Amino acid sequence: MTHRSFKDRQGKLWDVWQVHPSQAERRFSQRRHNKEELTDTAERRTGLDRRESETPHTRKSDPAHRPLVAAEFAYGWLCFETFGEKRRLAPVPEGWERADDETIEQWCCVAKPVARRPSGMTRGTDDVKKIG
């Protein structure tokens, strides 16, 4: 994994690295069906309940408990992190490992901020904002 650090114009030190979601995480963003393509009469969940299982899973190793990745991040992103702040940039710019610090800082400025969960909170609870 390539890792870089740079200092922005405000003097903040940022760490930058590329994230590759696993195949299991990407499966949700790649399994989209057009309603016209559906030929069977099986239940098709819609809305918020489409990602919920009929039987609760409790093990983190269970693929149903893996984090969901928004479609724009399905093929990876650059993660920018400094004290108290994290951002994501997708798609990953080609050759980012060789880019100069000024270019990396520009990408950091346009990267999307990541909402932080309070310590102890887990994704999917009512108190957590959607991350993505």
C-alpha positions as CSV (number, residue, x, y, z in Angstrom):
1,M,0.0,0.0,0.0
2,T,1.4,3.4,-1.0
3,H,1.3,6.0,1.7
4,R,2.2,9.7,1.5
5,S,2.2,12.7,3.8
6,F,2.1,16.3,2.9
7,K,1.7,19.6,4.7
8,D,-1.1,22.0,3.5
9,R,-0.9,25.8,3.3
10,Q,-2.4,26.0,6.8
11,G,0.4,23.9,8.2
12,K,-1.7,20.7,8.8
13,L,0.1,17.4,8.2
14,W,-2.1,15.0,6.1
15,D,-1.6,11.3,5.5
16,V,-2.8,10.0,2.1
17,W,-3.4,6.4,1.0
18,Q,-5.4,4.4,-1.5
19,V,-8.3,2.2,-0.3
20,H,-9.4,-0.9,-2.2
21,P,-12.8,-2.2,-1.1
22,S,-13.1,-5.9,-1.0
23,Q,-15.2,-7.8,-3.5
24,A,-17.8,-8.4,-0.8
25,E,-18.1,-4.7,-0.1
26,R,-18.5,-3.9,-3.8
27,R,-21.2,-6.5,-4.4
28,F,-24.0,-4.1,-3.2
29,S,-23.1,-1.4,-5.6
30,Q,-22.8,-3.8,-8.5
31,R,-26.0,-5.7,-8.0
32,R,-28.5,-3.3,-9.4
33,H,-31.4,-4.7,-11.5
34,N,-33.8,-2.9,-13.8
35,K,-37.4,-3.8,-12.8
36,E,-38.0,-4.8,-16.4
37,E,-35.3,-7.5,-16.2
38,L,-37.0,-9.2,-13.2
39,T,-39.0,-12.1,-14.5
40,D,-39.7,-14.1,-11.3
41,T,-42.3,-13.2,-8.7
42,A,-40.0,-13.4,-5.7
43,E,-40.2,-10.6,-3.2
44,R,-38.3,-7.5,-4.2
45,R,-37.6,-5.2,-1.3
46,T,-37.6,-1.5,-1.9
47,G,-36.7,1.6,0.0
48,L,-34.7,1.3,3.3
49,D,-35.6,-2.3,4.0
50,R,-33.9,-3.6,0.9
51,R,-30.6,-4.0,2.7
52,E,-32.0,-5.6,5.8
53,S,-31.9,-9.3,6.3
54,E,-34.9,-11.3,7.3
55,T,-32.7,-13.1,9.9
56,P,-30.4,-11.0,12.1
57,H,-26.6,-11.5,11.7
58,T,-24.4,-11.0,14.6
59,R,-20.9,-12.0,13.5
60,K,-18.6,-9.3,12.0
61,S,-17.1,-12.0,9.7
62,D,-20.5,-12.5,8.2
63,P,-20.6,-10.9,4.7
64,A,-24.0,-9.3,5.5
65,H,-22.3,-7.3,8.2
66,R,-19.5,-5.9,6.0
67,P,-19.7,-2.1,5.4
68,L,-21.7,-1.0,2.4
69,V,-19.8,1.1,-0.2
70,A,-21.5,3.8,-2.1
71,A,-21.4,3.3,-5.9
72,E,-18.9,6.1,-6.4
73,F,-16.4,4.4,-4.1
74,A,-16.9,0.9,-5.4
75,Y,-13.5,0.8,-7.2
76,G,-11.5,2.5,-4.5
77,W,-10.7,6.0,-3.3
78,L,-7.9,8.1,-1.8
79,C,-8.2,8.7,1.9
80,F,-6.9,12.0,3.3
81,E,-6.6,12.1,7.1
82,T,-5.3,14.8,9.5
83,F,-6.0,15.3,13.2
84,G,-9.8,15.2,13.6
85,E,-10.6,15.1,9.9
86,K,-10.9,12.5,7.1
87,R,-11.8,12.9,3.5
88,R,-12.4,10.6,0.5
89,L,-11.7,11.2,-3.2
90,A,-13.0,9.0,-6.0
91,P,-12.1,7.9,-8.5
92,V,-8.5,7.6,-7.6
93,P,-6.4,9.9,-9.9
94,E,-4.0,8.0,-12.1
95,G,-0.4,8.4,-10.9
96,W,-1.4,10.0,-7.6
97,E,1.7,8.4,-6.0
98,R,3.9,10.6,-8.2
99,A,1.9,13.8,-8.0
100,D,3.5,16.9,-6.4
101,D,2.3,18.1,-3.0
102,E,0.4,21.1,-4.6
103,T,-1.6,18.7,-6.7
104,I,-2.3,16.4,-3.7
105,E,-3.5,19.4,-1.7
106,Q,-5.9,20.4,-4.5
107,W,-7.3,16.9,-4.5
108,C,-7.6,17.0,-0.8
109,C,-9.6,20.3,-1.0
110,V,-12.2,18.7,-3.4
111,A,-12.4,15.4,-1.5
112,K,-15.6,14.6,0.4
113,P,-15.5,14.9,4.2
114,V,-16.3,11.7,6.0
115,A,-18.8,12.0,8.9
116,R,-17.2,10.6,12.1
117,R,-19.3,8.3,14.3
118,P,-19.2,8.9,18.1
119,S,-17.0,6.4,19.8
120,G,-18.9,3.2,20.4
121,M,-21.5,3.8,17.7
122,T,-22.0,1.4,14.8
123,R,-23.2,2.0,11.3
124,G,-26.9,1.3,10.9
125,T,-28.2,2.7,14.1
126,D,-30.7,5.5,14.1
127,D,-28.3,8.0,15.7
128,V,-25.7,7.8,12.8
129,K,-25.8,9.8,9.7
130,K,-25.4,8.0,6.4
131,I,-21.7,7.8,5.4
132,G,-20.9,7.7,1.8
